[in-house]
Amino acid sequence: MDVKSYRKESFYSYTLGAFPTIELLKKHSKDVLKIIIHSSFKNEEVLNMIADLKGNSEVIINDRLIEKLTKKENCFIIGIFKKYKMRLDENSDHIVLHNPSNMGNFGTILRSALGFHIKDIAIIRPGVDIFDPKVLRSAMGAFFSLSIEYFETYEEYIKRFPEHQKITFMLQAKETLQQKSFDNIKTSLVFGNEATGLPIELLDDNSVLISHSNEIDSLNLPNAVSIALYEFDKQKTRN
């Protein structure tokens, strides 16, 4: 297999670093094609873990390929894997991201989602390429514990999940997150694009805003999602 730098149309992607590669092996070993290790990497604990988890995956030493794929970043292990399809669980709570465009932000959101017990993420197109190695690296292995699915429109998502309560986060909302009481029902937490937010037509009685001081104009998207997830998880746990 001739491994080249990542392109969106590639049938494969790759993890950069030991930790995300180990998470890949733990959660999706059947999709792993190859593990590449730099000759200077000598951590026996990690190497033994990879040996235990690799199954039928090929493990090779190839310094030049690592340098080619990482562009001289500080990386010593790469996991090559086939892209796979995911489908959201209709019985779980969801995060819905409307046109997310920043790969680093998206990866950070994935880590927060897993940290606050939400494993299903919907993306309303257009949106980031979820398999881009930059996303995988910023998610630090969380990606492989989640289900992420694209939808062409928000209406398509609503049609698939009509029973989910949709909570839209909008600056124009009258109720704050701090005032909101989350019902113990299936819920979709809906967030807009980093620059433009959600379309105004999504404003309704279930819209909320995150109250903060007047010293800032707004929170960035990963911070807003994390704050919302903390409050949502706290109420769910209490109920």
N, C-alpha and C positions, 0 to 999 in steps of 0.2 A: 504493500500500500504506500503510495507516494503522498506524504503529508505536506500540504502547502499552507501558507498563511490563510487565516480564516476569511471566508467569503459567505455572504448571506445565503447564496444558492448551494453551498456545500452540503452534502448529506451528513457531515460529521462536524463536531466542534471539539474543543479541548479545554481542560482545566489547567490553570497555571498555579502551581504550588502544591505542597504536600497535603495540607489539610483539605482543600476542596477535592483533591484527587482521591483521598481516602473516603470522604463522604460519598463521592461518586461510586466507588467500589462497594461501599456498604449498602447503598440504596438501589443502584442500577448496574450491578456487575454484569448482567446479561447483555448490556448495551456497550460495554467497554471493548474497544478494538485493540488498544495498545497502551502500555505504560512506558514512558521514556524517562530515564534517569540520567543525571549528569554524573560523570565519573568522579567528581570531587565530593559528591554527597556521601557521607559516611555515618549517618545516624542509624545505628543498628535497630533501634526500636521501631522507627518508621519503616525501614526496609523489611523487617520481619512482618510487620503488619500488612504491608503490601503483598508480601509473599503468601500470607494466610488468606487474603481477600481476593487475590487476582483471578482465581478459577482458571479458565482457559485463556485468559488474556495474555498476550505476548508482552514480555518485559525486556527492554533493550537499553543499552548504554549508547547514547548518541549526543555528544556535546554540541556538535555543529547544528543539529536539528533544533535543539533547545534554544540555542542562540538565535537561530533564524526565526523561530516562532515567538520568542519573548522580546526580541529587539533589544537585547542586552539588559533586560531587567534582572533583578536578583531572584532568579527562579531556578530550581534544581530538579523539579519533577513535573511532568505533564501527563495528563490522562486524555487519550483520544477516545471519543465515544460517538456512537450513532445518535443522531437526533431522534427523539421519540415523541409520540403524541400523548397529550394529557387531556383529561376531561374533568370538569368541576363536579363536586359532590353536591347533589341537590338537597341533601339533608344537613349541610354545614353552612356556617356563616361565610360570607365572601368579602373580599376587598375588590372594588371595581375602579380601575384607573382609566380615565378618559383621555386618550391620546398622549400617554407618557412619552417623553422624547429624550430624556437624559439617562444614559445607561448607568452611570454611577449612582444617581438618585434611585433608580429602579432597583438596583442590587441592594442598596441600603434598606429600602422598603421591604424587600423580601426577608431580610434578616429580622426586621422588627415584626413582621407578620408572624414568622415562626416563633419568635420570642413571646408573643402574646396570643398564641394558640389559634391563629387563623392560617389554614393551609391551602386555601383556594383563592386564586387571584384571577380576575377577569381583566382583559385588556380590550378596550374599544379602539379599533383601528382608526387612523394610523397610530402606530406605537413602536416602541423599541423592538429590536430583534432580541428575543429572550435568550437565544443561544450564543450571542456574541460573547467571546471570552472575557471582555471587559465587564459584562454583567455578571458572569460566573465568578470572576475574581472579587468583585465588590460585594457579592452575596455571601462570600466566605463559606461555601458549602451548603447554605440554607436552601439553595435552589433545588437540590435533589430530594428534599423532603416535602416539596410543594407540588400542587397541580396548578398549571397556568394555561389559560385558554384564551384565544383571540375570538372577538366578535366583530362583525363588520360594522354594526351600529349598536347604539344603546338600546334601541327598540328590539333588536334581535335578542339581546341579553334579557330584557324584561319578559319577552315572550317565552324564553326557555325557563325562567325562574319567576313565574307570576306570584308565587306565595311568599317570596322574600320581601320583608319590609325594606324599602330603599331609603337610606339616610344620606342625603346629599349635603356635602360640606361647601357652603357658599358664603361669601362676605356679605351678601344682601339678606341673609336669613335674619329673622327676628329673634329666634331662640338661640341661646348659646349652648355649647357642649356642656358647660358646667351646670346648666339648668335641665338638660335632657335626661329623661328616665327611659332607659332602654327596656322594652318589653322582652320577655323570655321567649322570643320567637325567632325564626330564621331571619337573619338580617344581612343586608348588603350595605357596606360603607363605601360611598361613592365620592371619588376625588377627581378634580379637574387637572388639566395640563399645567405644568410649572409656570407658564407665562400667562395663559388666558383664563384659567379656571374652568368651571363648568358653564355650558350654555345657559343663558338666563331663563329659558323655558323650562328648565328642570327645577326652578325655585317653587317650593310648595310648603305645606304645613309640616313636612318631615325634614325640611332643610335646617341645618344648624351652622353656627359659626364658632370658631375657637376664640374666646375673648382673650385679649392681651393688652399691654400698655400702649399708649399713644406714641411711645418712643420709636416704634417700628411701624412700617406700613403693613407688613404681612409676614407670616412664617413661610419658610421654604417648604416644599412638598414633603420631603422625608420627615421633617420635624412635626409638621401638621399630622401626618399619618401616625407617627409614633404616639403623639399626645392623644389622638382619638382612640387608638388601639388600647392605650393604657386605661383610659376611662371606660371604654366598652368592656374590656376584660375584667376590670374591677367590679363592675355592676353584674356581669354574667356570673362571676365567681360568687358574689354575695347572694345572688338569687338561687 
